Amino acid sequence: MGDRKQARAARDEEFQSFLVGRWPRLMRTAFLLTGEQHAAEDLVQTTLEQVYVAWRRVGSREDPDTYVRRMMINAHARKHRRRLKEFLAPRSDTDLVPEQPDSGDRIAQADDRGALLKALAQLPPRQREAVVLRYWEDLSEIRTAEAMGCSVGAVKSNAAKGIAKLRAIPGLAEMVTQGGRT
């Protein structure tokens, strides 16, 4: 019985180390996917609960980050499908801005981040996922495709359409290219 407890303690410690190291990045990705701080926290927590249950399998993977990101995207997509009407309902600007932004995050440092996040929230879910993973998470097309569970071509198409929609918003392209100053 002592060996079992030690094995469980070692697994818990390994998971906790993973969690501490990945929490900020997972929160940022979830926030960009959901557009709301509390929804992002719920999404990350739900995902990490699933990861913990399957930690032996997840932790032994060559790249657990990709697997966890995929779990989070799938959880977000499931929730989005169930609550499409609620998701598309108009939101106030205060819902779009995190309460305590990450000081190292370029979006949080921009004066007009509310407009940027509001625009991002208007994209269809697959386009938003592609844009967030490719440009905010800076993943390659291949890793983005793995995380989204689709082909590289679908990533390219969704990212291009999402960026085109964002660029079509008056003033947004100039704000982004000029670092938040128009």
N, C-alpha and C positions, 0 to 999 in steps of 0.2 A: 504494500500500500504506500510506503514511503517513496518508492520510485515513481509511482503515479502522480503523487502530489508534486514531486520535484519536476516531472515532465510538464505538468500543468502550469506550475509557477514559471518555468522557462518559457513556455508558449505565451503566457500572459505578459511576461516581460518583453518578449520579442514583439508582440502585438502593440504593447504600449509604446515601445520605441518607434514603431512604424507610425502609429497614430500621432505622436508628438511631432515627428519629422514632417508629416504630410498635412497636418491640420490646416495651416494657413493657405496652402495651395488648393486643397480641396474646398475650403470655404470660399475662396475667390472664384473658383470655377462654378460652384453651386450658386453663388450670388449672381454671377453673370448669366447663368442659365435661368434662374428664377426671377431675378429682378427685385427680390425682397430679402432683407436680412434674416427675418424669422423663418421664411420658407427655405432659405439656404441652410440655416442651422438644422432644420428638421430633415432636409434632404441628406446632409452629411451624416447626421446622427443615425438615420435609418439605414443608410448605406453601410456605415461602420458597424452597426449591429449585425448586419448580414455577413460582413467580412469577418467579424469575430467568430461567429458560428462556424464559418468555413475556413478559419485561419490556417489550419494544417495544410489544406490544399492551396489556398491563396498565397501564403507565405513561402511555400516551396516553389512557386513559379519563378521563372527567369526574370520576369518583369511584372511584379505585383501591382505597380502603379497603373499600368494600362488596364489590367483586369478590374481594379477598383474604380477607375474612371468609367469604364464600360458599365459596371454595376450602377454607378450613380446616374449615368445618362439614361439607362433603362428604367430606373426608378422614377426619374423625372418624367420620362415619356409616358409611363403608366399613369402617373398622377395627372399629367397634362391631359391625357385622353379622357380621364374620368371627370375632370373639372374644366373642360374647354370653355364653357360659358363664363365661369367665374374668372378664369385666366384672362379672357378677352375684355372683361369689364374695365371701364376706365379706372385708372389709379391716380392718386394724388402724388405730387412730386416728393412728398416726405416719405412715401412708401418705397420709393426707388433708391433712396440714398441710405447707405448703411449708417447705423448709429455711431459706430466707432471704426472709421475707415483705416485700413492698413497704411501706415505712413510711407511704406516703400512702394505702394501701388500707384502707377502713373495716373490711372483713372481717378483715384481718390484725391490726387493732387491737383487735378484740373478744376478750374473755376466752374466750368460748365458740365461737370460730370452728370448732373441730373438729366440734362438734355441728351447726353450720349447714352445713358442707361435707359432712358425712356425710348429712344430710337431702337436700341437693341431689343427691348422688350416687345416691340411691335413686329419683329421678324417672326416668320413661322418657326416652329420648334427646330426642325432639322437645319434650317439656315442659321439659326442662332447657335446651335450646337457646333456647327462647322466653323463659324466665325470665332466663337469663344475658344475652341480648342486650337484652331490654326493660328490665330493672331494674338489672343491674350495668353494662352498657355504655350504658344510658340512650338506646337507639336508639328512634326513632319506630316505630310499628306498620308503616308502609310500608317503612322501611329494614330492619327485622327481617324482614319478608316477603321482601324482595329477597335478604337474606343467607341465609335458610333455603330459598329457592326455592319458596315456597308463597304462598297468598293471605293477605290481611290477616285474613280471618275465621279461617283456621287458626291464625294467630299469636294472635289474641284467645282462641280456644278453648284452645290449648295452654298459654298463659300463665295463663289463669284456672284451668284444672285443676291446673297445677303449683303455683300459689300456694295453692289450696285444700288440696292435699295437704300443703304445708309448714305451713299454718296448723293442720292437724289433728294435728300432732305436739305432744304435751303439752309445755308450757313453751317451745317454740320461738318462738311468736308473741310471748310476753311478753318473751323475751330480746331479740328484734329490736327491738321497739317501745321497750324501755327501754335501748337502747344496750349490750347485753351484760350487763346487771345484772338479776337476777330478784328 
